[in-house]
């Protein structure tokens, strides 16, 4: 989010089973058709292929693997701020 947006909002909530962290931003977002694809290792969207931007396309793949290894998940959706919403959910 910090790389692609001007404004970011991070919230957390805990219930008896899960910790849920929601990250919203006002960036360009990720097209709906690509939201599962971006979790594949080494996948970088066209705008991110600029060498000046850096990155290897591993961040989301690693983050989801970690969340799932703990019994949670990461999902992507539309943010009310106009960009992307990432939801990280792990059991407590």
PyMOL Python script that loads the backbone (N, CA, C, O; Angstrom):
from pymol import cmd

cmd.read_pdbstr("""\
ATOM      1  N   UNK A   1       0.828  -1.191   0.000  1.00  0.00           N
ATOM      2  CA  UNK A   1       0.000   0.000   0.000  1.00  0.00           C
ATOM      3  C   UNK A   1       0.871   1.252   0.000  1.00  0.00           C
ATOM      4  O   UNK A   1       0.584   2.216  -0.709  1.00  0.00           O
ATOM      5  N   UNK A   2       1.928   1.229   0.795  1.00  0.00           N
ATOM      6  CA  UNK A   2       2.783   2.419   0.908  1.00  0.00           C
ATOM      7  C   UNK A   2       3.456   2.761  -0.417  1.00  0.00           C
ATOM      8  O   UNK A   2       3.754   3.927  -0.675  1.00  0.00           O
ATOM      9  N   UNK A   3       3.692   1.788  -1.233  1.00  0.00           N
ATOM     10  CA  UNK A   3       4.364   2.010  -2.506  1.00  0.00           C
ATOM     11  C   UNK A   3       3.415   2.581  -3.569  1.00  0.00           C
ATOM     12  O   UNK A   3       3.858   3.279  -4.481  1.00  0.00           O
ATOM     13  N   UNK A   4       2.118   2.290  -3.454  1.00  0.00           N
ATOM     14  CA  UNK A   4       1.194   2.618  -4.531  1.00  0.00           C
ATOM     15  C   UNK A   4       0.121   3.640  -4.174  1.00  0.00           C
ATOM     16  O   UNK A   4      -0.634   4.054  -5.053  1.00  0.00           O
ATOM     17  N   UNK A   5       0.028   4.057  -2.919  1.00  0.00           N
ATOM     18  CA  UNK A   5      -1.067   4.937  -2.505  1.00  0.00           C
ATOM     19  C   UNK A   5      -0.537   6.162  -1.767  1.00  0.00           C
ATOM     20  O   UNK A   5       0.594   6.174  -1.281  1.00  0.00           O
ATOM     21  N   UNK A   6      -1.374   7.187  -1.695  1.00  0.00           N
ATOM     22  CA  UNK A   6      -1.048   8.381  -0.927  1.00  0.00           C
ATOM     23  C   UNK A   6      -1.550   8.255   0.506  1.00  0.00           C
ATOM     24  O   UNK A   6      -0.882   8.679   1.449  1.00  0.00           O
ATOM     25  N   UNK A   7      -2.747   7.662   0.660  1.00  0.00           N
ATOM     26  CA  UNK A   7      -3.370   7.550   1.969  1.00  0.00           C
ATOM     27  C   UNK A   7      -3.647   6.086   2.282  1.00  0.00           C
ATOM     28  O   UNK A   7      -4.150   5.344   1.439  1.00  0.00           O
ATOM     29  N   UNK A   8      -3.313   5.679   3.505  1.00  0.00           N
ATOM     30  CA  UNK A   8      -3.503   4.299   3.944  1.00  0.00           C
ATOM     31  C   UNK A   8      -4.192   4.330   5.305  1.00  0.00           C
ATOM     32  O   UNK A   8      -3.861   5.150   6.160  1.00  0.00           O
ATOM     33  N   UNK A   9      -5.152   3.428   5.494  1.00  0.00           N
ATOM     34  CA  UNK A   9      -5.819   3.276   6.790  1.00  0.00           C
ATOM     35  C   UNK A   9      -5.691   1.819   7.217  1.00  0.00           C
ATOM     36  O   UNK A   9      -6.029   0.909   6.460  1.00  0.00           O
ATOM     37  N   UNK A  10      -5.201   1.608   8.434  1.00  0.00           N
ATOM     38  CA  UNK A  10      -5.031   0.251   8.963  1.00  0.00           C
ATOM     39  C   UNK A  10      -5.879   0.130  10.222  1.00  0.00           C
ATOM     40  O   UNK A  10      -5.775   0.941  11.141  1.00  0.00           O
ATOM     41  N   UNK A  11      -6.723  -0.903  10.244  1.00  0.00           N
ATOM     42  CA  UNK A  11      -7.558  -1.150  11.417  1.00  0.00           C
ATOM     43  C   UNK A  11      -7.389  -2.597  11.848  1.00  0.00           C
ATOM     44  O   UNK A  11      -7.052  -3.465  11.042  1.00  0.00           O
ATOM     45  N   UNK A  12      -7.622  -2.843  13.111  1.00  0.00           N
ATOM     46  CA  UNK A  12      -7.540  -4.197  13.640  1.00  0.00           C
ATOM     47  C   UNK A  12      -8.747  -4.493  14.498  1.00  0.00           C
ATOM     48  O   UNK A  12      -9.298  -3.608  15.154  1.00  0.00           O
ATOM     49  N   UNK A  13      -9.144  -5.737  14.484  1.00  0.00           N
ATOM     50  CA  UNK A  13     -10.263  -6.183  15.319  1.00  0.00           C
ATOM     51  C   UNK A  13      -9.986  -7.611  15.755  1.00  0.00           C
ATOM     52  O   UNK A  13      -9.393  -8.399  15.019  1.00  0.00           O
ATOM     53  N   UNK A  14     -10.421  -7.924  16.955  1.00  0.00           N
ATOM     54  CA  UNK A  14     -10.236  -9.272  17.485  1.00  0.00           C
ATOM     55  C   UNK A  14     -11.551  -9.755  18.063  1.00  0.00           C
ATOM     56  O   UNK A  14     -12.223  -9.043  18.808  1.00  0.00           O
ATOM     57  N   UNK A  15     -11.901 -10.973  17.705  1.00  0.00           N
ATOM     58  CA  UNK A  15     -13.033 -11.604  18.364  1.00  0.00           C
ATOM     59  C   UNK A  15     -12.511 -12.847  19.070  1.00  0.00           C
ATOM     60  O   UNK A  15     -11.300 -13.001  19.233  1.00  0.00           O
ATOM     61  N   UNK A  16     -13.389 -13.718  19.483  1.00  0.00           N
ATOM     62  CA  UNK A  16     -12.951 -14.888  20.245  1.00  0.00           C
ATOM     63  C   UNK A  16     -12.150 -15.889  19.418  1.00  0.00           C
ATOM     64  O   UNK A  16     -11.499 -16.770  19.981  1.00  0.00           O
ATOM     65  N   UNK A  17     -12.187 -15.769  18.099  1.00  0.00           N
ATOM     66  CA  UNK A  17     -11.471 -16.730  17.243  1.00  0.00           C
ATOM     67  C   UNK A  17     -10.383 -16.122  16.375  1.00  0.00           C
ATOM     68  O   UNK A  17      -9.381 -16.784  16.104  1.00  0.00           O
ATOM     69  N   UNK A  18     -10.552 -14.865  15.923  1.00  0.00           N
ATOM     70  CA  UNK A  18      -9.640 -14.319  14.919  1.00  0.00           C
ATOM     71  C   UNK A  18      -9.164 -12.904  15.235  1.00  0.00           C
ATOM     72  O   UNK A  18      -9.864 -12.111  15.865  1.00  0.00           O
ATOM     73  N   UNK A  19      -7.961 -12.624  14.778  1.00  0.00           N
ATOM     74  CA  UNK A  19      -7.452 -11.261  14.674  1.00  0.00           C
ATOM     75  C   UNK A  19      -7.570 -10.901  13.198  1.00  0.00           C
ATOM     76  O   UNK A  19      -7.072 -11.619  12.331  1.00  0.00           O
ATOM     77  N   UNK A  20      -8.227  -9.792  12.925  1.00  0.00           N
ATOM     78  CA  UNK A  20      -8.406  -9.339  11.557  1.00  0.00           C
ATOM     79  C   UNK A  20      -7.792  -7.957  11.407  1.00  0.00           C
ATOM     80  O   UNK A  20      -8.167  -7.019  12.111  1.00  0.00           O
ATOM     81  N   UNK A  21      -6.839  -7.838  10.475  1.00  0.00           N
ATOM     82  CA  UNK A  21      -6.212  -6.561  10.171  1.00  0.00           C
ATOM     83  C   UNK A  21      -6.655  -6.175   8.766  1.00  0.00           C
ATOM     84  O   UNK A  21      -6.497  -6.947   7.821  1.00  0.00           O
ATOM     85  N   UNK A  22      -7.213  -4.971   8.638  1.00  0.00           N
ATOM     86  CA  UNK A  22      -7.694  -4.478   7.354  1.00  0.00           C
ATOM     87  C   UNK A  22      -6.853  -3.290   6.936  1.00  0.00           C
ATOM     88  O   UNK A  22      -6.680  -2.335   7.693  1.00  0.00           O
ATOM     89  N   UNK A  23      -6.327  -3.362   5.709  1.00  0.00           N
ATOM     90  CA  UNK A  23      -5.517  -2.282   5.159  1.00  0.00           C
ATOM     91  C   UNK A  23      -6.260  -1.729   3.939  1.00  0.00           C
ATOM     92  O   UNK A  23      -6.477  -2.438   2.956  1.00  0.00           O
ATOM     93  N   UNK A  24      -6.642  -0.463   4.020  1.00  0.00           N
ATOM     94  CA  UNK A  24      -7.321   0.222   2.916  1.00  0.00           C
ATOM     95  C   UNK A  24      -6.401   1.304   2.376  1.00  0.00           C
ATOM     96  O   UNK A  24      -5.632   1.913   3.119  1.00  0.00           O
ATOM     97  N   UNK A  25      -6.492   1.538   1.051  1.00  0.00           N
ATOM     98  CA  UNK A  25      -5.701   2.625   0.481  1.00  0.00           C
ATOM     99  C   UNK A  25      -6.460   3.305  -0.645  1.00  0.00           C
ATOM    100  O   UNK A  25      -7.510   2.840  -1.087  1.00  0.00           O
ATOM    101  N   UNK A  26      -5.891   4.430  -1.101  1.00  0.00           N
ATOM    102  CA  UNK A  26      -6.505   5.190  -2.193  1.00  0.00           C
ATOM    103  C   UNK A  26      -5.716   5.062  -3.489  1.00  0.00           C
ATOM    104  O   UNK A  26      -5.830   5.911  -4.374  1.00  0.00           O
ATOM    105  N   UNK A  27      -4.920   4.013  -3.605  1.00  0.00           N
ATOM    106  CA  UNK A  27      -4.099   3.795  -4.798  1.00  0.00           C
ATOM    107  C   UNK A  27      -4.908   3.285  -5.972  1.00  0.00           C
ATOM    108  O   UNK A  27      -6.138   3.320  -5.948  1.00  0.00           O
ATOM    109  N   UNK A  28      -4.216   2.808  -7.010  1.00  0.00           N
ATOM    110  CA  UNK A  28      -4.891   2.349  -8.218  1.00  0.00           C
ATOM    111  C   UNK A  28      -5.614   1.020  -8.058  1.00  0.00           C
ATOM    112  O   UNK A  28      -6.431   0.660  -8.906  1.00  0.00           O
ATOM    113  N   UNK A  29      -5.329   0.283  -6.987  1.00  0.00           N
ATOM    114  CA  UNK A  29      -5.983  -1.000  -6.778  1.00  0.00           C
ATOM    115  C   UNK A  29      -5.430  -2.078  -7.680  1.00  0.00           C
ATOM    116  O   UNK A  29      -4.462  -1.865  -8.410  1.00  0.00           O
ATOM    117  N   UNK A  30      -6.053  -3.232  -7.622  1.00  0.00           N
ATOM    118  CA  UNK A  30      -5.704  -4.375  -8.468  1.00  0.00           C
ATOM    119  C   UNK A  30      -6.988  -4.817  -9.145  1.00  0.00           C
ATOM    120  O   UNK A  30      -7.998  -5.011  -8.469  1.00  0.00           O
ATOM    121  N   UNK A  31      -6.977  -4.983 -10.468  1.00  0.00           N
ATOM    122  CA  UNK A  31      -8.193  -5.428 -11.153  1.00  0.00           C
ATOM    123  C   UNK A  31      -8.726  -6.730 -10.554  1.00  0.00           C
ATOM    124  O   UNK A  31      -7.954  -7.614 -10.184  1.00  0.00           O
ATOM    125  N   UNK A  32     -10.038  -6.836 -10.463  1.00  0.00           N
ATOM    126  CA  UNK A  32     -10.674  -7.999  -9.858  1.00  0.00           C
ATOM    127  C   UNK A  32     -10.157  -9.308 -10.459  1.00  0.00           C
ATOM    128  O   UNK A  32      -9.944 -10.280  -9.734  1.00  0.00           O
ATOM    129  N   UNK A  33      -9.959  -9.337 -11.755  1.00  0.00           N
ATOM    130  CA  UNK A  33      -9.509 -10.557 -12.427  1.00  0.00           C
ATOM    131  C   UNK A  33      -8.095 -10.971 -12.019  1.00  0.00           C
ATOM    132  O   UNK A  33      -7.710 -12.122 -12.226  1.00  0.00           O
ATOM    133  N   UNK A  34      -7.322 -10.057 -11.446  1.00  0.00           N
ATOM    134  CA  UNK A  34      -5.937 -10.345 -11.076  1.00  0.00           C
ATOM    135  C   UNK A  34      -5.751 -10.581  -9.575  1.00  0.00           C
ATOM    136  O   UNK A  34      -4.638 -10.870  -9.137  1.00  0.00           O
ATOM    137  N   UNK A  35      -6.797 -10.466  -8.795  1.00  0.00           N
ATOM    138  CA  UNK A  35      -6.647 -10.486  -7.337  1.00  0.00           C
ATOM    139  C   UNK A  35      -6.186 -11.824  -6.768  1.00  0.00           C
ATOM    140  O   UNK A  35      -5.562 -11.842  -5.707  1.00  0.00           O
ATOM    141  N   UNK A  36      -6.461 -12.915  -7.413  1.00  0.00           N
ATOM    142  CA  UNK A  36      -5.898 -14.193  -6.976  1.00  0.00           C
ATOM    143  C   UNK A  36      -4.539 -14.421  -7.631  1.00  0.00           C
ATOM    144  O   UNK A  36      -3.650 -15.025  -7.032  1.00  0.00           O
ATOM    145  N   UNK A  37      -4.382 -13.944  -8.843  1.00  0.00           N
ATOM    146  CA  UNK A  37      -3.121 -14.122  -9.569  1.00  0.00           C
ATOM    147  C   UNK A  37      -1.942 -13.470  -8.847  1.00  0.00           C
ATOM    148  O   UNK A  37      -0.836 -14.010  -8.874  1.00  0.00           O
ATOM    149  N   UNK A  38      -2.157 -12.319  -8.202  1.00  0.00           N
ATOM    150  CA  UNK A  38      -1.052 -11.600  -7.570  1.00  0.00           C
ATOM    151  C   UNK A  38      -0.443 -12.368  -6.392  1.00  0.00           C
ATOM    152  O   UNK A  38       0.615 -11.983  -5.894  1.00  0.00           O
ATOM    153  N   UNK A  39      -1.081 -13.430  -5.946  1.00  0.00           N
ATOM    154  CA  UNK A  39      -0.517 -14.254  -4.878  1.00  0.00           C
ATOM    155  C   UNK A  39       0.437 -15.318  -5.414  1.00  0.00           C
ATOM    156  O   UNK A  39       1.063 -16.034  -4.632  1.00  0.00           O
ATOM    157  N   UNK A  40       0.555 -15.431  -6.739  1.00  0.00           N
ATOM    158  CA  UNK A  40       1.494 -16.386  -7.329  1.00  0.00           C
ATOM    159  C   UNK A  40       2.912 -15.825  -7.232  1.00  0.00           C
ATOM    160  O   UNK A  40       3.132 -14.646  -7.508  1.00  0.00           O
ATOM    161  N   UNK A  41       3.879 -16.668  -6.838  1.00  0.00           N
ATOM    162  CA  UNK A  41       5.257 -16.189  -6.716  1.00  0.00           C
ATOM    163  C   UNK A  41       5.783 -15.592  -8.026  1.00  0.00           C
ATOM    164  O   UNK A  41       5.523 -16.116  -9.109  1.00  0.00           O
ATOM    165  N   UNK A  42       6.507 -14.515  -7.909  1.00  0.00           N
ATOM    166  CA  UNK A  42       7.193 -13.805  -8.986  1.00  0.00           C
ATOM    167  C   UNK A  42       6.267 -13.048  -9.942  1.00  0.00           C
ATOM    168  O   UNK A  42       6.739 -12.454 -10.911  1.00  0.00           O
ATOM    169  N   UNK A  43       4.967 -13.063  -9.685  1.00  0.00           N
ATOM    170  CA  UNK A  43       4.058 -12.305 -10.538  1.00  0.00           C
ATOM    171  C   UNK A  43       4.120 -10.835 -10.151  1.00  0.00           C
ATOM    172  O   UNK A  43       3.997 -10.482  -8.978  1.00  0.00           O
ATOM    173  N   UNK A  44       4.311  -9.986 -11.151  1.00  0.00           N
ATOM    174  CA  UNK A  44       4.313  -8.539 -10.940  1.00  0.00           C
ATOM    175  C   UNK A  44       3.383  -7.939 -11.971  1.00  0.00           C
ATOM    176  O   UNK A  44       3.436  -8.299 -13.147  1.00  0.00           O
ATOM    177  N   UNK A  45       2.538  -7.031 -11.539  1.00  0.00           N
ATOM    178  CA  UNK A  45       1.638  -6.365 -12.471  1.00  0.00           C
ATOM    179  C   UNK A  45       2.443  -5.451 -13.379  1.00  0.00           C
ATOM    180  O   UNK A  45       3.542  -5.031 -13.017  1.00  0.00           O
ATOM    181  N   UNK A  46       1.915  -5.139 -14.546  1.00  0.00           N
ATOM    182  CA  UNK A  46       2.644  -4.350 -15.545  1.00  0.00           C
ATOM    183  C   UNK A  46       3.256  -3.080 -14.990  1.00  0.00           C
ATOM    184  O   UNK A  46       4.410  -2.775 -15.288  1.00  0.00           O
ATOM    185  N   UNK A  47       2.504  -2.327 -14.185  1.00  0.00           N
ATOM    186  CA  UNK A  47       3.015  -1.075 -13.630  1.00  0.00           C
ATOM    187  C   UNK A  47       4.197  -1.299 -12.696  1.00  0.00           C
ATOM    188  O   UNK A  47       5.019  -0.402 -12.510  1.00  0.00           O
ATOM    189  N   UNK A  48       4.285  -2.483 -12.112  1.00  0.00           N
ATOM    190  CA  UNK A  48       5.352  -2.768 -11.160  1.00  0.00           C
ATOM    191  C   UNK A  48       6.613  -3.295 -11.831  1.00  0.00           C
ATOM    192  O   UNK A  48       7.618  -3.518 -11.155  1.00  0.00           O
ATOM    193  N   UNK A  49       6.583  -3.495 -13.126  1.00  0.00           N
ATOM    194  CA  UNK A  49       7.746  -4.069 -13.809  1.00  0.00           C
ATOM    195  C   UNK A  49       8.873  -3.075 -14.019  1.00  0.00           C
ATOM    196  O   UNK A  49       9.978  -3.456 -14.407  1.00  0.00           O
ATOM    197  N   UNK A  50       8.606  -1.824 -13.770  1.00  0.00           N
ATOM    198  CA  UNK A  50       9.639  -0.804 -13.869  1.00  0.00           C
ATOM    199  C   UNK A  50      10.743  -1.134 -12.872  1.00  0.00           C
ATOM    200  O   UNK A  50      10.473  -1.288 -11.681  1.00  0.00           O
ATOM    201  N   UNK A  51      11.970  -1.244 -13.338  1.00  0.00           N
ATOM    202  CA  UNK A  51      13.086  -1.616 -12.471  1.00  0.00           C
ATOM    203  C   UNK A  51      13.291  -0.623 -11.338  1.00  0.00           C
ATOM    204  O   UNK A  51      13.798  -0.994 -10.280  1.00  0.00           O
ATOM    205  N   UNK A  52      12.904   0.642 -11.541  1.00  0.00           N
ATOM    206  CA  UNK A  52      13.057   1.641 -10.490  1.00  0.00           C
ATOM    207  C   UNK A  52      12.144   1.359  -9.303  1.00  0.00           C
ATOM    208  O   UNK A  52      12.419   1.806  -8.189  1.00  0.00           O
ATOM    209  N   UNK A  53      11.072   0.629  -9.528  1.00  0.00           N
ATOM    210  CA  UNK A  53      10.119   0.330  -8.463  1.00  0.00           C
ATOM    211  C   UNK A  53      10.611  -0.782  -7.551  1.00  0.00           C
ATOM    212  O   UNK A  53      10.175  -0.868  -6.403  1.00  0.00           O
ATOM    213  N   UNK A  54      11.504  -1.630  -8.032  1.00  0.00           N
ATOM    214  CA  UNK A  54      11.999  -2.737  -7.218  1.00  0.00           C
ATOM    215  C   UNK A  54      10.943  -3.796  -7.018  1.00  0.00           C
ATOM    216  O   UNK A  54       9.876  -3.746  -7.630  1.00  0.00           O
ATOM    217  N   UNK A  55      11.240  -4.754  -6.160  1.00  0.00           N
ATOM    218  CA  UNK A  55      10.296  -5.829  -5.876  1.00  0.00           C
ATOM    219  C   UNK A  55      10.556  -7.037  -6.749  1.00  0.00           C
ATOM    220  O   UNK A  55      11.047  -6.928  -7.873  1.00  0.00           O
ATOM    221  N   UNK A  56      10.214  -8.195  -6.199  1.00  0.00           N
ATOM    222  CA  UNK A  56      10.431  -9.447  -6.912  1.00  0.00           C
ATOM    223  C   UNK A  56       9.139 -10.185  -7.214  1.00  0.00           C
ATOM    224  O   UNK A  56       9.158 -11.200  -7.909  1.00  0.00           O
ATOM    225  N   UNK A  57       8.022  -9.695  -6.704  1.00  0.00           N
ATOM    226  CA  UNK A  57       6.766 -10.403  -6.890  1.00  0.00           C
ATOM    227  C   UNK A  57       6.580 -11.526  -5.887  1.00  0.00           C
ATOM    228  O   UNK A  57       5.805 -12.452  -6.128  1.00  0.00           O
ATOM    229  N   UNK A  58       7.283 -11.457  -4.761  1.00  0.00           N
ATOM    230  CA  UNK A  58       7.169 -12.501  -3.743  1.00  0.00           C
ATOM    231  C   UNK A  58       6.396 -12.079  -2.504  1.00  0.00           C
ATOM    232  O   UNK A  58       5.946 -12.939  -1.747  1.00  0.00           O
ATOM    233  N   UNK A  59       6.229 -10.794  -2.277  1.00  0.00           N
ATOM    234  CA  UNK A  59       5.651 -10.312  -1.028  1.00  0.00           C
ATOM    235  C   UNK A  59       4.295 -10.887  -0.690  1.00  0.00           C
ATOM    236  O   UNK A  59       4.110 -11.421   0.404  1.00  0.00           O
ATOM    237  N   UNK A  60       3.347 -10.793  -1.596  1.00  0.00           N
ATOM    238  CA  UNK A  60       2.001 -11.290  -1.301  1.00  0.00           C
ATOM    239  C   UNK A  60       1.982 -12.812  -1.214  1.00  0.00           C
ATOM    240  O   UNK A  60       1.240 -13.373  -0.407  1.00  0.00           O
ATOM    241  N   UNK A  61       2.783 -13.482  -2.030  1.00  0.00           N
ATOM    242  CA  UNK A  61       2.839 -14.952  -1.972  1.00  0.00           C
ATOM    243  C   UNK A  61       3.357 -15.405  -0.617  1.00  0.00           C
ATOM    244  O   UNK A  61       2.796 -16.318  -0.011  1.00  0.00           O
ATOM    245  N   UNK A  62       4.424 -14.775  -0.137  1.00  0.00           N
ATOM    246  CA  UNK A  62       4.985 -15.140   1.161  1.00  0.00           C
ATOM    247  C   UNK A  62       4.010 -14.795   2.286  1.00  0.00           C
ATOM    248  O   UNK A  62       3.804 -15.596   3.198  1.00  0.00           O
ATOM    249  N   UNK A  63       3.414 -13.609   2.224  1.00  0.00           N
ATOM    250  CA  UNK A  63       2.485 -13.191   3.274  1.00  0.00           C
ATOM    251  C   UNK A  63       1.298 -14.155   3.369  1.00  0.00           C
ATOM    252  O   UNK A  63       0.887 -14.522   4.470  1.00  0.00           O
ATOM    253  N   UNK A  64       0.749 -14.564   2.228  1.00  0.00           N
ATOM    254  CA  UNK A  64      -0.391 -15.489   2.267  1.00  0.00           C
ATOM    255  C   UNK A  64       0.036 -16.857   2.783  1.00  0.00           C
ATOM    256  O   UNK A  64      -0.693 -17.485   3.551  1.00  0.00           O
ATOM    257  N   UNK A  65       1.202 -17.320   2.373  1.00  0.00           N
ATOM    258  CA  UNK A  65       1.694 -18.605   2.884  1.00  0.00           C
ATOM    259  C   UNK A  65       1.836 -18.580   4.400  1.00  0.00           C
ATOM    260  O   UNK A  65       1.477 -19.545   5.074  1.00  0.00           O
ATOM    261  N   UNK A  66       2.357 -17.479   4.937  1.00  0.00           N
ATOM    262  CA  UNK A  66       2.504 -17.360   6.391  1.00  0.00           C
ATOM    263  C   UNK A  66       1.137 -17.351   7.066  1.00  0.00           C
ATOM    264  O   UNK A  66       0.922 -18.063   8.047  1.00  0.00           O
ATOM    265  N   UNK A  67       0.216 -16.548   6.544  1.00  0.00           N
ATOM    266  CA  UNK A  67      -1.129 -16.483   7.132  1.00  0.00           C
ATOM    267  C   UNK A  67      -1.800 -17.856   7.098  1.00  0.00           C
ATOM    268  O   UNK A  67      -2.390 -18.284   8.089  1.00  0.00           O
ATOM    269  N   UNK A  68      -1.711 -18.540   5.967  1.00  0.00           N
ATOM    270  CA  UNK A  68      -2.351 -19.861   5.846  1.00  0.00           C
ATOM    271  C   UNK A  68      -1.682 -20.902   6.722  1.00  0.00           C
ATOM    272  O   UNK A  68      -2.352 -21.792   7.244  1.00  0.00           O
ATOM    273  N   UNK A  69      -0.363 -20.806   6.892  1.00  0.00           N
ATOM    274  CA  UNK A  69       0.327 -21.778   7.747  1.00  0.00           C
ATOM    275  C   UNK A  69      -0.103 -21.640   9.204  1.00  0.00           C
ATOM    276  O   UNK A  69       0.086 -22.563   9.996  1.00  0.00           O
ATOM    277  N   UNK A  70      -0.675 -20.502   9.559  1.00  0.00           N
ATOM    278  CA  UNK A  70      -1.189 -20.274  10.907  1.00  0.00           C
ATOM    279  C   UNK A  70      -2.707 -20.454  10.986  1.00  0.00           C
ATOM    280  O   UNK A  70      -3.317 -20.139  12.007  1.00  0.00           O
ATOM    281  N   UNK A  71      -3.313 -20.960   9.911  1.00  0.00           N
ATOM    282  CA  UNK A  71      -4.746 -21.200   9.908  1.00  0.00           C
ATOM    283  C   UNK A  71      -5.580 -20.009   9.490  1.00  0.00           C
ATOM    284  O   UNK A  71      -6.789 -19.993   9.718  1.00  0.00           O
ATOM    285  N   UNK A  72      -4.956 -19.008   8.882  1.00  0.00           N
ATOM    286  CA  UNK A  72      -5.661 -17.809   8.448  1.00  0.00           C
ATOM    287  C   UNK A  72      -5.623 -17.653   6.943  1.00  0.00           C
ATOM    288  O   UNK A  72      -5.486 -18.633   6.211  1.00  0.00           O
ATOM    289  N   UNK A  73      -5.746 -16.417   6.482  1.00  0.00           N
ATOM    290  CA  UNK A  73      -5.724 -16.148   5.043  1.00  0.00           C
ATOM    291  C   UNK A  73      -5.566 -14.649   4.812  1.00  0.00           C
ATOM    292  O   UNK A  73      -5.702 -13.845   5.734  1.00  0.00           O
ATOM    293  N   UNK A  74      -5.282 -14.295   3.585  1.00  0.00           N
ATOM    294  CA  UNK A  74      -5.283 -12.911   3.130  1.00  0.00           C
ATOM    295  C   UNK A  74      -6.188 -12.840   1.910  1.00  0.00           C
ATOM    296  O   UNK A  74      -6.067 -13.642   0.984  1.00  0.00           O
ATOM    297  N   UNK A  75      -7.093 -11.874   1.922  1.00  0.00           N
ATOM    298  CA  UNK A  75      -7.975 -11.667   0.779  1.00  0.00           C
ATOM    299  C   UNK A  75      -7.873 -10.212   0.335  1.00  0.00           C
ATOM    300  O   UNK A  75      -7.510  -9.330   1.112  1.00  0.00           O
ATOM    301  N   UNK A  76      -8.200  -9.987  -0.929  1.00  0.00           N
ATOM    302  CA  UNK A  76      -8.148  -8.649  -1.514  1.00  0.00           C
ATOM    303  C   UNK A  76      -9.521  -8.254  -2.016  1.00  0.00           C
ATOM    304  O   UNK A  76     -10.280  -9.094  -2.500  1.00  0.00           O
ATOM    305  N   UNK A  77      -9.842  -6.969  -1.899  1.00  0.00           N
ATOM    306  CA  UNK A  77     -11.121  -6.464  -2.369  1.00  0.00           C
ATOM    307  C   UNK A  77     -11.033  -4.980  -2.665  1.00  0.00           C
ATOM    308  O   UNK A  77      -9.944  -4.410  -2.730  1.00  0.00           O
ATOM    309  N   UNK A  78     -12.180  -4.367  -2.841  1.00  0.00           N
ATOM    310  CA  UNK A  78     -12.261  -2.933  -3.108  1.00  0.00           C
ATOM    311  C   UNK A  78     -12.278  -2.163  -1.797  1.00  0.00           C
ATOM    312  O   UNK A  78     -12.993  -2.527  -0.863  1.00  0.00           O
ATOM    313  N   UNK A  79     -11.498  -1.110  -1.733  1.00  0.00           N
ATOM    314  CA  UNK A  79     -11.471  -0.259  -0.553  1.00  0.00           C
ATOM    315  C   UNK A  79     -12.505   0.850  -0.688  1.00  0.00           C
ATOM    316  O   UNK A  79     -12.710   1.365  -1.787  1.00  0.00           O
ATOM    317  N   UNK A  80     -13.157   1.228   0.402  1.00  0.00           N
ATOM    318  CA  UNK A  80     -14.050   2.388   0.346  1.00  0.00           C
ATOM    319  C   UNK A  80     -13.283   3.685   0.075  1.00  0.00           C
ATOM    320  O   UNK A  80     -13.892   4.712  -0.226  1.00  0.00           O
ATOM    321  N   UNK A  81     -11.947   3.645   0.181  1.00  0.00           N
ATOM    322  CA  UNK A  81     -11.118   4.812  -0.118  1.00  0.00           C
ATOM    323  C   UNK A  81     -10.826   4.923  -1.612  1.00  0.00           C
ATOM    324  O   UNK A  81     -10.204   5.891  -2.050  1.00  0.00           O
ATOM    325  N   UNK A  82     -11.270   3.940  -2.397  1.00  0.00           N
ATOM    326  CA  UNK A  82     -11.096   3.983  -3.842  1.00  0.00           C
ATOM    327  C   UNK A  82     -10.005   3.089  -4.382  1.00  0.00           C
ATOM    328  O   UNK A  82      -9.914   2.907  -5.596  1.00  0.00           O
ATOM    329  N   UNK A  83      -9.181   2.528  -3.533  1.00  0.00           N
ATOM    330  CA  UNK A  83      -8.094   1.664  -3.976  1.00  0.00           C
ATOM    331  C   UNK A  83      -8.343   0.220  -3.600  1.00  0.00           C
ATOM    332  O   UNK A  83      -9.411  -0.331  -3.870  1.00  0.00           O
ATOM    333  N   UNK A  84      -7.350  -0.384  -2.977  1.00  0.00           N
ATOM    334  CA  UNK A  84      -7.394  -1.798  -2.623  1.00  0.00           C
ATOM    335  C   UNK A  84      -7.635  -1.970  -1.126  1.00  0.00           C
ATOM    336  O   UNK A  84      -7.186  -1.163  -0.312  1.00  0.00           O
ATOM    337  N   UNK A  85      -8.346  -3.028  -0.783  1.00  0.00           N
ATOM    338  CA  UNK A  85      -8.504  -3.453   0.612  1.00  0.00           C
ATOM    339  C   UNK A  85      -7.871  -4.835   0.731  1.00  0.00           C
ATOM    340  O   UNK A  85      -8.228  -5.759   0.000  1.00  0.00           O
ATOM    341  N   UNK A  86      -6.934  -4.964   1.655  1.00  0.00           N
ATOM    342  CA  UNK A  86      -6.341  -6.253   1.978  1.00  0.00           C
ATOM    343  C   UNK A  86      -6.792  -6.614   3.386  1.00  0.00           C
ATOM    344  O   UNK A  86      -6.696  -5.804   4.308  1.00  0.00           O
ATOM    345  N   UNK A  87      -7.280  -7.831   3.540  1.00  0.00           N
ATOM    346  CA  UNK A  87      -7.728  -8.301   4.842  1.00  0.00           C
ATOM    347  C   UNK A  87      -6.868  -9.492   5.236  1.00  0.00           C
ATOM    348  O   UNK A  87      -6.830 -10.504   4.536  1.00  0.00           O
ATOM    349  N   UNK A  88      -6.186  -9.359   6.354  1.00  0.00           N
ATOM    350  CA  UNK A  88      -5.354 -10.420   6.904  1.00  0.00           C
ATOM    351  C   UNK A  88      -6.094 -10.963   8.120  1.00  0.00           C
ATOM    352  O   UNK A  88      -6.423 -10.217   9.042  1.00  0.00           O
ATOM    353  N   UNK A  89      -6.349 -12.252   8.114  1.00  0.00           N
ATOM    354  CA  UNK A  89      -7.106 -12.864   9.220  1.00  0.00           C
ATOM    355  C   UNK A  89      -6.351 -14.085   9.715  1.00  0.00           C
ATOM    356  O   UNK A  89      -6.036 -14.985   8.938  1.00  0.00           O
ATOM    357  N   UNK A  90      -6.065 -14.113  11.000  1.00  0.00           N
ATOM    358  CA  UNK A  90      -5.378 -15.243  11.609  1.00  0.00           C
ATOM    359  C   UNK A  90      -6.074 -15.616  12.923  1.00  0.00           C
ATOM    360  O   UNK A  90      -6.588 -14.746  13.627  1.00  0.00           O
ATOM    361  N   UNK A  91      -6.086 -16.899  13.246  1.00  0.00           N
ATOM    362  CA  UNK A  91      -6.712 -17.293  14.515  1.00  0.00           C
ATOM    363  C   UNK A  91      -5.868 -16.848  15.700  1.00  0.00           C
ATOM    364  O   UNK A  91      -4.648 -16.720  15.605  1.00  0.00           O
ATOM    365  N   UNK A  92      -6.550 -16.616  16.826  1.00  0.00           N
ATOM    366  CA  UNK A  92      -5.861 -16.229  18.057  1.00  0.00           C
ATOM    367  C   UNK A  92      -5.909 -17.363  19.073  1.00  0.00           C
ATOM    368  O   UNK A  92      -5.379 -17.227  20.176  1.00  0.00           O
TER     369      UNK A  92
END
""", "prot")
cmd.dss("prot")
cmd.show_as("cartoon", "prot")
cmd.util.cbc("prot")
cmd.orient("prot")
